[in-house]
Amino acid sequence: MAGNSAESGITVASRVLALLGSFDPEHRALTLSEMARRAGLSLPTAHRLVSELVDWGAVVRRSSGKYVIGRRLWDLGLLSPTQSGLRQVASPFLHDIYGATLATVHLAVRDELDVLYLDRLSGHASVPVVSQIGSRLPLHATGVGKVLLAYAPEDVQTAVLSDLTRITPYTITQPGLLRDQLRRVHREGYATTVEEMSLGACSVAVPIRASNGQVVAALGIVVPTLKRDRARLVAALQVAAQGVGRSLGV
């Protein structure tokens, strides 16, 4: 088959993966042209491969003409050990925290230089929360992210500290100040944010440790303010995190 010279030597699998990889949290619905451009493929090639992805259920074409990730990929993603194991074990503990606080609760892991949200229970309070299940956010601007960054390898910390993007006027962008906060996570056992990811939202988070002591995830909660209930929230999170860790060990 004759094709675009830029595509020569690229396997069909690589092209398909490039098309699926054109989706991200900021691009959840794309036209065929946008998918082709973001994947670096010609329009005819993208059209042929996307048609096959639609037939298989990997992507779905909406009435608007835009494509979104299909249910079949979601079902496959749930088979990942990260998703099915940790998320399933942690679920009852997240519900316990939610039942006690009625606030938004997060379960997250580190994915390279981002925090990946595995689960979320939405709170009753009208607090702006930008996370979604499966979304990725900056490590330095989220409570769960700071916890995971505090226990990340030195090269990961160096990479994150070298590029501290300001998201709100309160985002910590001074490497020295963030280093101090990461050291405090080790001393105090929890991390906090105050309107650093979104205005009007504060968070507190604690680490989840496996039976060998390794931090494998973070558990966090988002509230309007931490001025009154910080100690209570930290205690509730730590009890839940210990429960998750013991269950993972089993």
Residue pairs with C-beta under 8 A, 6 or more apart in sequence:
3 42
3 45
4 41
4 42
4 45
6 40
7 15
7 40
7 41
7 42
7 45
12 49
15 39
15 41
15 45
15 49
16 49
16 52
16 53
18 39
18 40
18 41
19 35
19 36
19 39
19 41
19 46
19 49
19 50
19 53
20 53
20 58
20 59
20 69
20 73
21 39
22 30
22 34
22 35
22 38
22 39
23 30
23 68
23 69
25 132
25 134
25 135
25 136
27 34
27 38
28 68
28 69
29 62
29 64
29 66
29 67
29 68
30 38
30 66
30 67
31 65
31 66
31 67
32 43
32 46
32 47
32 50
32 65
32 67
33 43
35 46
35 50
35 67
36 42
36 43
36 45
36 46
36 47
39 46
41 49
50 59
50 67
53 59
53 70
54 60
54 61
54 67
54 70
56 72
57 70
57 71
57 72
57 73
58 69
58 70
58 72
58 73
59 67
59 68
59 69
59 70
59 73
60 67
60 68
60 69
60 70
60 71
61 67
62 68
77 83
77 134
78 84
82 109
82 118
83 118
85 248
86 107
86 109
86 118
86 216
86 217
86 244
86 248
87 107
87 118
87 119
89 244
89 247
89 248
90 107
90 118
90 119
90 208
90 217
90 219
90 244
90 247
91 119
93 219
93 240
93 241
93 243
93 244
94 105
94 107
94 119
94 121
94 219
94 240
95 121
96 240
97 103
97 105
97 219
97 221
97 236
97 237
97 240
98 105
98 121
98 123
100 236
101 123
101 221
101 223
101 233
101 236
102 123
102 124
102 125
103 123
103 124
103 125
103 127
103 221
103 222
103 223
104 120
104 121
104 122
104 123
104 125
104 127
104 129
104 221
104 222
105 120
105 121
105 123
105 219
105 220
105 221
106 117
106 119
106 120
106 131
106 143
106 144
106 203
106 205
106 218
106 219
106 220
106 221
106 222
107 117
107 118
107 119
107 120
107 217
107 218
107 219
108 115
108 116
108 117
108 118
108 142
108 144
108 145
108 148
108 205
108 217
108 218
108 220
109 115
109 116
109 118
109 148
109 216
109 217
109 218
110 116
110 139
110 145
110 148
110 149
110 152
110 156
111 136
112 156
113 139
113 156
113 159
113 160
114 136
114 137
114 138
114 139
114 145
115 136
115 137
115 138
115 139
115 142
115 144
115 145
115 148
115 218
116 134
116 135
116 136
117 131
117 132
117 133
117 134
117 135
117 136
117 137
117 144
118 133
118 217
119 133
120 129
120 131
120 132
120 133
122 129
123 129
123 222
123 223
125 223
125 224
127 200
127 201
127 222
127 223
127 224
128 198
128 199
128 200
128 201
129 198
129 201
129 222
130 137
130 197
130 198
131 137
131 142
137 145
137 197
138 145
138 160
138 165
138 167
138 197
139 145
139 146
139 148
139 149
139 152
139 160
140 146
140 149
140 160
140 161
140 164
140 165
140 171
140 172
140 178
141 165
141 167
141 168
141 171
141 172
141 193
141 196
141 197
142 193
142 196
142 197
142 203
142 205
142 220
143 191
143 192
143 193
143 203
143 204
143 205
143 218
143 220
143 221
143 222
144 191
144 203
144 205
144 218
144 219
144 220
145 218
146 178
146 181
146 182
146 185
146 191
146 192
146 193
146 205
147 185
147 190
147 191
147 205
147 206
147 207
147 215
147 218
147 220
148 207
148 215
148 217
148 218
149 156
149 157
149 160
149 182
150 182
150 183
150 185
150 186
150 191
150 207
151 185
151 207
151 215
152 160
157 182
161 175
161 178
161 179
162 175
164 171
164 172
164 173
164 174
164 175
164 178
165 171
165 173
166 173
167 196
167 197
167 198
168 195
168 196
168 197
168 198
168 199
170 194
170 195
170 196
170 199
171 196
171 197
172 178
172 181
172 196
181 191
184 191
185 191
185 207
189 206
189 207
189 234
189 238
190 204
190 205
190 206
190 234
190 237
190 238
191 204
191 205
191 206
192 202
192 203
192 204
192 205
192 226
192 230
193 202
193 203
194 202
194 226
195 201
195 202
197 203
200 224
201 222
201 223
201 224
202 222
202 223
202 224
202 225
202 226
203 220
203 221
203 222
203 223
204 220
204 221
204 223
204 226
204 230
204 233
204 234
204 237
205 218
205 219
205 220
205 221
205 237
206 218
206 219
206 220
206 234
206 237
206 238
206 241
207 215
207 217
207 218
207 219
207 241
208 215
208 216
208 217
208 218
208 219
208 241
208 244
208 245
208 248
209 215
209 216
209 241
209 245
210 216
210 245
210 248
210 249
211 245
211 246
211 248
211 249
216 248
217 244
219 237
219 240
219 241
219 244
220 237
221 233
221 236
221 237
223 229
223 233
226 233
